[in-house]
Amino acid sequence: MSEMTAEQLEEKMNAGETLHIVDVRELDEVANGMVPGAINIPLSEFADRYTELEKEKEYILICAAGGRSAKAQMFLEAQGYHCINMVDGMNGWTGEVK
């Protein structure tokens, strides 16, 4: 499983890299803010909505602390997707939120 930290994600964003970020937190959690550019697919809806994602892209998965995003990563990888888990989640994020 590929992993990165919130700091590494922020470095990639600041470098202008094109990133595909999926926040798997629930709606009440994302109401407090998400990483800019992220889309929200709550883990509770993931099995029904993961096909909204394109297999050709690599996704960075985010939750609050890295546990739920790791579950989403295992699920997506089993479906043939490429993804990276942000291991410290939003708890480690110090950048801007939208």
N, CA, C and O atoms as a GROMACS GRO file, in nm:
protein
  392
    1MET      N    1   0.085  -0.120   0.000
    1MET     CA    2   0.000   0.000   0.000
    1MET      C    3   0.088   0.125   0.000
    1MET      O    4   0.182   0.137   0.079
    2SER      N    5   0.057   0.215  -0.089
    2SER     CA    6   0.129   0.342  -0.096
    2SER      C    7   0.074   0.439   0.007
    2SER      O    8  -0.047   0.444   0.031
    3GLU      N    9   0.164   0.514   0.067
    3GLU     CA   10   0.126   0.609   0.171
    3GLU      C   11   0.198   0.742   0.152
    3GLU      O   12   0.304   0.747   0.090
    4MET      N   13   0.140   0.847   0.206
    4MET     CA   14   0.206   0.977   0.214
    4MET      C   15   0.152   1.049   0.336
    4MET      O   16   0.050   1.011   0.393
    5THR      N   17   0.221   1.154   0.376
    5THR     CA   18   0.178   1.235   0.488
    5THR      C   19   0.107   1.360   0.437
    5THR      O   20   0.113   1.393   0.318
    6ALA      N   21   0.041   1.428   0.526
    6ALA     CA   22  -0.025   1.554   0.491
    6ALA      C   23   0.079   1.655   0.442
    6ALA      O   24   0.052   1.731   0.349
    7GLU      N   25   0.195   1.655   0.504
    7GLU     CA   26   0.302   1.747   0.463
    7GLU      C   27   0.346   1.717   0.319
    7GLU      O   28   0.369   1.810   0.241
    8GLN      N   29   0.359   1.590   0.284
    8GLN     CA   30   0.398   1.554   0.148
    8GLN      C   31   0.291   1.595   0.048
    8GLN      O   32   0.323   1.640  -0.062
    9LEU      N   33   0.164   1.580   0.084
    9LEU     CA   34   0.056   1.623  -0.003
    9LEU      C   35   0.062   1.774  -0.025
    9LEU      O   36   0.048   1.821  -0.138
   10GLU      N   37   0.082   1.848   0.081
   10GLU     CA   38   0.090   1.993   0.068
   10GLU      C   39   0.206   2.035  -0.021
   10GLU      O   40   0.194   2.129  -0.099
   11GLU      N   41   0.320   1.965  -0.010
   11GLU     CA   42   0.434   1.993  -0.097
   11GLU      C   43   0.399   1.971  -0.243
   11GLU      O   44   0.435   2.052  -0.329
   12LYS      N   45   0.328   1.862  -0.273
   12LYS     CA   46   0.287   1.833  -0.410
   12LYS      C   47   0.190   1.941  -0.460
   12LYS      O   48   0.198   1.983  -0.576
   13MET      N   49   0.099   1.984  -0.376
   13MET     CA   50   0.004   2.088  -0.414
   13MET      C   51   0.077   2.219  -0.442
   13MET      O   52   0.049   2.287  -0.541
   14ASN      N   53   0.171   2.255  -0.354
   14ASN     CA   54   0.246   2.379  -0.371
   14ASN      C   55   0.334   2.376  -0.495
   14ASN      O   56   0.365   2.481  -0.552
   15ALA      N   57   0.374   2.256  -0.537
   15ALA     CA   58   0.455   2.241  -0.658
   15ALA      C   59   0.370   2.245  -0.784
   15ALA      O   60   0.423   2.240  -0.896
   16GLY      N   61   0.238   2.253  -0.768
   16GLY     CA   62   0.149   2.263  -0.881
   16GLY      C   63   0.117   2.132  -0.950
   16GLY      O   64   0.070   2.131  -1.063
   17GLU      N   65   0.143   2.020  -0.883
   17GLU     CA   66   0.114   1.890  -0.943
   17GLU      C   67  -0.038   1.872  -0.957
   17GLU      O   68  -0.116   1.919  -0.874
   18THR      N   69  -0.078   1.803  -1.062
   18THR     CA   70  -0.218   1.768  -1.081
   18THR      C   71  -0.248   1.648  -0.992
   18THR      O   72  -0.189   1.541  -1.010
   19LEU      N   73  -0.340   1.665  -0.898
   19LEU     CA   74  -0.370   1.561  -0.801
   19LEU      C   75  -0.519   1.530  -0.802
   19LEU      O   76  -0.603   1.615  -0.831
   20HIS      N   77  -0.551   1.407  -0.768
   20HIS     CA   78  -0.690   1.362  -0.758
   20HIS      C   79  -0.709   1.315  -0.614
   20HIS      O   80  -0.658   1.210  -0.575
   21ILE      N   81  -0.782   1.394  -0.537
   21ILE     CA   82  -0.795   1.372  -0.394
   21ILE      C   83  -0.939   1.336  -0.360
   21ILE      O   84  -1.033   1.403  -0.403
   22VAL      N   85  -0.955   1.228  -0.282
   22VAL     CA   86  -1.087   1.185  -0.239
   22VAL      C   87  -1.091   1.182  -0.087
   22VAL      O   88  -1.012   1.113  -0.023
   23ASP      N   89  -1.182   1.258  -0.031
   23ASP     CA   90  -1.203   1.262   0.114
   23ASP      C   91  -1.316   1.164   0.146
   23ASP      O   92  -1.427   1.180   0.097
   24VAL      N   93  -1.287   1.063   0.228
   24VAL     CA   94  -1.387   0.960   0.257
   24VAL      C   95  -1.461   0.985   0.390
   24VAL      O   96  -1.534   0.898   0.437
   25ARG      N   97  -1.442   1.102   0.448
   25ARG     CA   98  -1.513   1.133   0.572
   25ARG      C   99  -1.661   1.156   0.543
   25ARG      O  100  -1.700   1.180   0.429
   26GLU      N  101  -1.741   1.148   0.647
   26GLU     CA  102  -1.885   1.167   0.636
   26GLU      C  103  -1.918   1.316   0.620
   26GLU      O  104  -1.836   1.402   0.650
   27LEU      N  105  -2.039   1.344   0.574
   27LEU     CA  106  -2.080   1.481   0.542
   27LEU      C  107  -2.064   1.577   0.660
   27LEU      O  108  -2.022   1.691   0.640
   28ASP      N  109  -2.098   1.533   0.780
   28ASP     CA  110  -2.086   1.622   0.895
   28ASP      C  111  -1.939   1.656   0.923
   28ASP      O  112  -1.911   1.763   0.977
   29GLU      N  113  -1.847   1.568   0.888
   29GLU     CA  114  -1.705   1.594   0.909
   29GLU      C  115  -1.650   1.692   0.804
   29GLU      O  116  -1.574   1.783   0.838
   30VAL      N  117  -1.687   1.671   0.678
   30VAL     CA  118  -1.634   1.758   0.573
   30VAL      C  119  -1.695   1.898   0.579
   30VAL      O  120  -1.642   1.991   0.518
   31ALA      N  121  -1.804   1.914   0.652
   31ALA     CA  122  -1.863   2.046   0.669
   31ALA      C  123  -1.764   2.141   0.736
   31ALA      O  124  -1.775   2.263   0.721
   32ASN      N  125  -1.668   2.086   0.811
   32ASN     CA  126  -1.567   2.168   0.878
   32ASN      C  127  -1.450   2.202   0.787
   32ASN      O  128  -1.358   2.273   0.828
   33GLY      N  129  -1.452   2.152   0.664
   33GLY     CA  130  -1.348   2.186   0.568
   33GLY      C  131  -1.279   2.064   0.511
   33GLY      O  132  -1.263   1.961   0.577
   34MET      N  133  -1.238   2.078   0.384
   34MET     CA  134  -1.167   1.973   0.313
   34MET      C  135  -1.042   2.033   0.250
   34MET      O  136  -1.029   2.154   0.237
   35VAL      N  137  -0.950   1.946   0.211
   35VAL     CA  138  -0.834   1.989   0.135
   35VAL      C  139  -0.885   2.048   0.004
   35VAL      O  140  -0.971   1.987  -0.061
   36PRO      N  141  -0.836   2.164  -0.037
   36PRO     CA  142  -0.882   2.223  -0.163
   36PRO      C  143  -0.865   2.127  -0.281
   36PRO      O  144  -0.762   2.062  -0.295
   37GLY      N  145  -0.968   2.119  -0.363
   37GLY     CA  146  -0.965   2.032  -0.480
   37GLY      C  147  -1.013   1.891  -0.455
   37GLY      O  148  -1.030   1.814  -0.550
   38ALA      N  149  -1.035   1.854  -0.330
   38ALA     CA  150  -1.081   1.719  -0.298
   38ALA      C  151  -1.229   1.703  -0.331
   38ALA      O  152  -1.306   1.799  -0.328
   39ILE      N  153  -1.265   1.580  -0.364
   39ILE     CA  154  -1.406   1.546  -0.376
   39ILE      C  155  -1.443   1.459  -0.256
   39ILE      O  156  -1.356   1.396  -0.195
   40ASN      N  157  -1.569   1.456  -0.222
   40ASN     CA  158  -1.612   1.377  -0.107
   40ASN      C  159  -1.695   1.258  -0.152
   40ASN      O  160  -1.798   1.273  -0.218
   41ILE      N  161  -1.647   1.138  -0.116
   41ILE     CA  162  -1.726   1.016  -0.128
   41ILE      C  163  -1.716   0.949   0.008
   41ILE      O  164  -1.618   0.880   0.036
   42PRO      N  165  -1.816   0.968   0.094
   42PRO     CA  166  -1.810   0.910   0.228
   42PRO      C  167  -1.789   0.759   0.224
   42PRO      O  168  -1.844   0.691   0.137
   43LEU      N  169  -1.712   0.708   0.317
   43LEU     CA  170  -1.685   0.565   0.321
   43LEU      C  171  -1.814   0.485   0.328
   43LEU      O  172  -1.822   0.376   0.272
   44SER      N  173  -1.916   0.538   0.395
   44SER     CA  174  -2.044   0.467   0.406
   44SER      C  175  -2.113   0.452   0.271
   44SER      O  176  -2.203   0.369   0.257
   45GLU      N  177  -2.074   0.532   0.170
   45GLU     CA  178  -2.133   0.526   0.036
   45GLU      C  179  -2.035   0.469  -0.067
   45GLU      O  180  -2.068   0.459  -0.186
   46PHE      N  181  -1.916   0.432  -0.022
   46PHE     CA  182  -1.807   0.399  -0.113
   46PHE      C  183  -1.840   0.283  -0.206
   46PHE      O  184  -1.812   0.292  -0.326
   47ALA      N  185  -1.897   0.176  -0.155
   47ALA     CA  186  -1.925   0.059  -0.238
   47ALA      C  187  -2.022   0.091  -0.351
   47ALA      O  188  -2.018   0.028  -0.457
   48ASP      N  189  -2.109   0.190  -0.329
   48ASP     CA  190  -2.207   0.229  -0.431
   48ASP      C  191  -2.154   0.337  -0.525
   48ASP      O  192  -2.207   0.354  -0.635
   49ARG      N  193  -2.050   0.410  -0.484
   49ARG     CA  194  -2.009   0.528  -0.561
   49ARG      C  195  -1.868   0.521  -0.619
   49ARG      O  196  -1.828   0.610  -0.693
   50TYR      N  197  -1.791   0.418  -0.586
   50TYR     CA  198  -1.651   0.417  -0.629
   50TYR      C  199  -1.636   0.421  -0.781
   50TYR      O  200  -1.531   0.462  -0.831
   51THR      N  201  -1.738   0.379  -0.855
   51THR     CA  202  -1.728   0.380  -1.001
   51THR      C  203  -1.731   0.522  -1.058
   51THR      O  204  -1.712   0.540  -1.178
   52GLU      N  205  -1.755   0.622  -0.974
   52GLU     CA  206  -1.744   0.761  -1.017
   52GLU      C  207  -1.598   0.796  -1.044
   52GLU      O  208  -1.570   0.894  -1.113
   53LEU      N  209  -1.506   0.716  -0.991
   53LEU     CA  210  -1.362   0.739  -1.008
   53LEU      C  211  -1.314   0.669  -1.134
   53LEU      O  212  -1.368   0.567  -1.175
   54GLU      N  213  -1.210   0.725  -1.195
   54GLU     CA  214  -1.154   0.670  -1.318
   54GLU      C  215  -1.033   0.583  -1.286
   54GLU      O  216  -0.944   0.626  -1.212
   55LYS      N  217  -1.029   0.463  -1.340
   55LYS     CA  218  -0.919   0.370  -1.312
   55LYS      C  219  -0.785   0.421  -1.363
   55LYS      O  220  -0.681   0.378  -1.314
   56GLU      N  221  -0.785   0.509  -1.461
   56GLU     CA  222  -0.661   0.559  -1.520
   56GLU      C  223  -0.590   0.660  -1.430
   56GLU      O  224  -0.472   0.688  -1.450
   57LYS      N  225  -0.660   0.713  -1.332
   57LYS     CA  226  -0.602   0.815  -1.244
   57LYS      C  227  -0.555   0.753  -1.113
   57LYS      O  228  -0.603   0.648  -1.071
   58GLU      N  229  -0.461   0.821  -1.050
   58GLU     CA  230  -0.415   0.781  -0.916
   58GLU      C  231  -0.484   0.875  -0.816
   58GLU      O  232  -0.487   0.996  -0.835
   59TYR      N  233  -0.537   0.817  -0.710
   59TYR     CA  234  -0.612   0.894  -0.612
   59TYR      C  235  -0.540   0.897  -0.478
   59TYR      O  236  -0.481   0.798  -0.435
   60ILE      N  237  -0.546   1.012  -0.413
   60ILE     CA  238  -0.497   1.028  -0.277
   60ILE      C  239  -0.620   1.028  -0.188
   60ILE      O  240  -0.711   1.109  -0.206
   61LEU      N  241  -0.623   0.936  -0.093
   61LEU     CA  242  -0.740   0.917  -0.008
   61LEU      C  243  -0.716   0.977   0.130
   61LEU      O  244  -0.610   0.959   0.189
   62ILE      N  245  -0.816   1.049   0.180
   62ILE     CA  246  -0.805   1.120   0.307
   62ILE      C  247  -0.925   1.089   0.396
   62ILE      O  248  -1.038   1.080   0.347
   63CYS      N  249  -0.900   1.073   0.525
   63CYS     CA  250  -1.007   1.071   0.626
   63CYS      C  251  -0.959   1.156   0.742
   63CYS      O  252  -0.879   1.248   0.721
   64ALA      N  253  -1.005   1.130   0.861
   64ALA     CA  254  -0.963   1.210   0.976
   64ALA      C  255  -0.823   1.174   1.023
   64ALA      O  256  -0.742   1.261   1.052
   65ALA      N  257  -0.795   1.042   1.032
   65ALA     CA  258  -0.667   0.999   1.090
   65ALA      C  259  -0.595   0.891   1.009
   65ALA      O  260  -0.488   0.847   1.049
   66GLY      N  261  -0.650   0.849   0.897
   66GLY     CA  262  -0.583   0.751   0.811
   66GLY      C  263  -0.640   0.611   0.812
   66GLY      O  264  -0.604   0.531   0.726
   67GLY      N  265  -0.728   0.578   0.906
   67GLY     CA  266  -0.783   0.444   0.914
   67GLY      C  267  -0.889   0.414   0.810
   67GLY      O  268  -0.882   0.312   0.741
   68ARG      N  269  -0.987   0.503   0.797
   68ARG     CA  270  -1.093   0.481   0.698
   68ARG      C  271  -1.039   0.493   0.556
   68ARG      O  272  -1.081   0.419   0.467
   69SER      N  273  -0.947   0.584   0.536
   69SER     CA  274  -0.890   0.597   0.401
   69SER      C  275  -0.807   0.474   0.366
   69SER      O  276  -0.799   0.438   0.248
   70ALA      N  277  -0.746   0.408   0.464
   70ALA     CA  278  -0.675   0.282   0.438
   70ALA      C  279  -0.774   0.173   0.396
   70ALA      O  280  -0.743   0.093   0.308
   71LYS      N  281  -0.892   0.170   0.457
   71LYS     CA  282  -0.995   0.074   0.417
   71LYS      C  283  -1.040   0.101   0.274
   71LYS      O  284  -1.057   0.008   0.195
   72ALA      N  285  -1.061   0.229   0.242
   72ALA     CA  286  -1.101   0.266   0.106
   72ALA      C  287  -0.992   0.229   0.007
   72ALA      O  288  -1.021   0.183  -0.104
   73GLN      N  289  -0.867   0.248   0.046
   73GLN     CA  290  -0.754   0.212  -0.040
   73GLN      C  291  -0.753   0.062  -0.069
   73GLN      O  292  -0.737   0.022  -0.185
   74MET      N  293  -0.768  -0.021   0.032
   74MET     CA  294  -0.769  -0.166   0.011
   74MET      C  295  -0.884  -0.206  -0.082
   74MET      O  296  -0.866  -0.289  -0.171
   75PHE      N  297  -1.001  -0.145  -0.062
   75PHE     CA  298  -1.115  -0.174  -0.146
   75PHE      C  299  -1.087  -0.135  -0.291
   75PHE      O  300  -1.109  -0.214  -0.383
   76LEU      N  301  -1.038  -0.012  -0.312
   76LEU     CA  302  -1.013   0.035  -0.448
   76LEU      C  303  -0.905  -0.046  -0.517
   76LEU      O  304  -0.918  -0.079  -0.635
   77GLU      N  305  -0.798  -0.079  -0.445
   77GLU     CA  306  -0.691  -0.158  -0.506
   77GLU      C  307  -0.742  -0.295  -0.548
   77GLU      O  308  -0.697  -0.348  -0.650
   78ALA      N  309  -0.833  -0.353  -0.472
   78ALA     CA  310  -0.892  -0.482  -0.509
   78ALA      C  311  -0.976  -0.470  -0.637
   78ALA      O  312  -0.998  -0.569  -0.706
   79GLN      N  313  -1.022  -0.347  -0.668
   79GLN     CA  314  -1.100  -0.323  -0.789
   79GLN      C  315  -1.011  -0.280  -0.906
   79GLN      O  316  -1.060  -0.254  -1.016
   80GLY      N  317  -0.880  -0.272  -0.883
   80GLY     CA  318  -0.788  -0.236  -0.990
   80GLY      C  319  -0.751  -0.089  -0.998
   80GLY      O  320  -0.695  -0.046  -1.099
   81TYR      N  321  -0.782  -0.011  -0.895
   81TYR     CA  322  -0.748   0.131  -0.891
   81TYR      C  323  -0.611   0.151  -0.828
   81TYR      O  324  -0.561   0.066  -0.754
   82HIS      N  325  -0.550   0.266  -0.860
   82HIS     CA  326  -0.422   0.305  -0.802
   82HIS      C  327  -0.448   0.418  -0.703
   82HIS      O  328  -0.508   0.519  -0.739
   83CYS      N  329  -0.404   0.401  -0.578
   83CYS     CA  330  -0.431   0.505  -0.479
   83CYS      C  331  -0.323   0.508  -0.371
   83CYS      O  332  -0.246   0.414  -0.352
   84ILE      N  333  -0.322   0.621  -0.301
   84ILE     CA  334  -0.227   0.649  -0.194
   84ILE      C  335  -0.308   0.691  -0.072
   84ILE      O  336  -0.402   0.770  -0.084
   85ASN      N  337  -0.273   0.638   0.043
   85ASN     CA  338  -0.340   0.675   0.168
   85ASN      C  339  -0.262   0.787   0.237
   85ASN      O  340  -0.141   0.774   0.259
   86MET      N  341  -0.331   0.897   0.271
   86MET     CA  342  -0.268   1.002   0.352
   86MET      C  343  -0.279   0.956   0.498
   86MET      O  344  -0.384   0.967   0.560
   87VAL      N  345  -0.168   0.905   0.550
   87VAL     CA  346  -0.168   0.831   0.676
   87VAL      C  347  -0.206   0.912   0.799
   87VAL      O  348  -0.258   0.856   0.895
   88ASP      N  349  -0.181   1.041   0.798
   88ASP     CA  350  -0.216   1.121   0.916
   88ASP      C  351  -0.348   1.195   0.900
   88ASP      O  352  -0.393   1.264   0.992
   89GLY      N  353  -0.410   1.180   0.785
   89GLY     CA  354  -0.542   1.236   0.762
   89GLY      C  355  -0.551   1.386   0.788
   89GLY      O  356  -0.450   1.456   0.796
   90MET      N  357  -0.674   1.432   0.802
   90MET     CA  358  -0.696   1.574   0.827
   90MET      C  359  -0.640   1.617   0.962
   90MET      O  360  -0.615   1.736   0.984
   91ASN      N  361  -0.620   1.522   1.053
   91ASN     CA  362  -0.556   1.556   1.180
   91ASN      C  363  -0.415   1.611   1.159
   91ASN      O  364  -0.366   1.690   1.240
   92GLY      N  365  -0.350   1.570   1.050
   92GLY     CA  366  -0.215   1.616   1.020
   92GLY      C  367  -0.210   1.732   0.923
   92GLY      O  368  -0.103   1.787   0.897
   93TRP      N  369  -0.324   1.770   0.868
   93TRP     CA  370  -0.327   1.875   0.766
   93TRP      C  371  -0.316   2.011   0.829
   93TRP      O  372  -0.396   2.045   0.917
   94THR      N  373  -0.219   2.091   0.786
   94THR     CA  374  -0.203   2.227   0.838
   94THR      C  375  -0.225   2.332   0.729
   94THR      O  376  -0.218   2.452   0.755
   95GLY      N  377  -0.252   2.285   0.606
   95GLY     CA  378  -0.273   2.378   0.495
   95GLY      C  379  -0.413   2.435   0.493
   95GLY      O  380  -0.492   2.418   0.586
   96GLU      N  381  -0.439   2.504   0.384
   96GLU     CA  382  -0.569   2.567   0.362
   96GLU      C  383  -0.679   2.461   0.354
   96GLU      O  384  -0.654   2.348   0.312
   97VAL      N  385  -0.799   2.498   0.394
   97VAL     CA  386  -0.916   2.412   0.377
   97VAL      C  387  -1.022   2.490   0.301
   97VAL      O  388  -1.025   2.614   0.305
   98LYS      N  389  -1.108   2.417   0.231
   98LYS     CA  390  -1.216   2.484   0.158
   98LYS      C  391  -1.348   2.451   0.221
   98LYS      O  392  -1.452   2.498   0.174
   0.00000   0.00000   0.00000
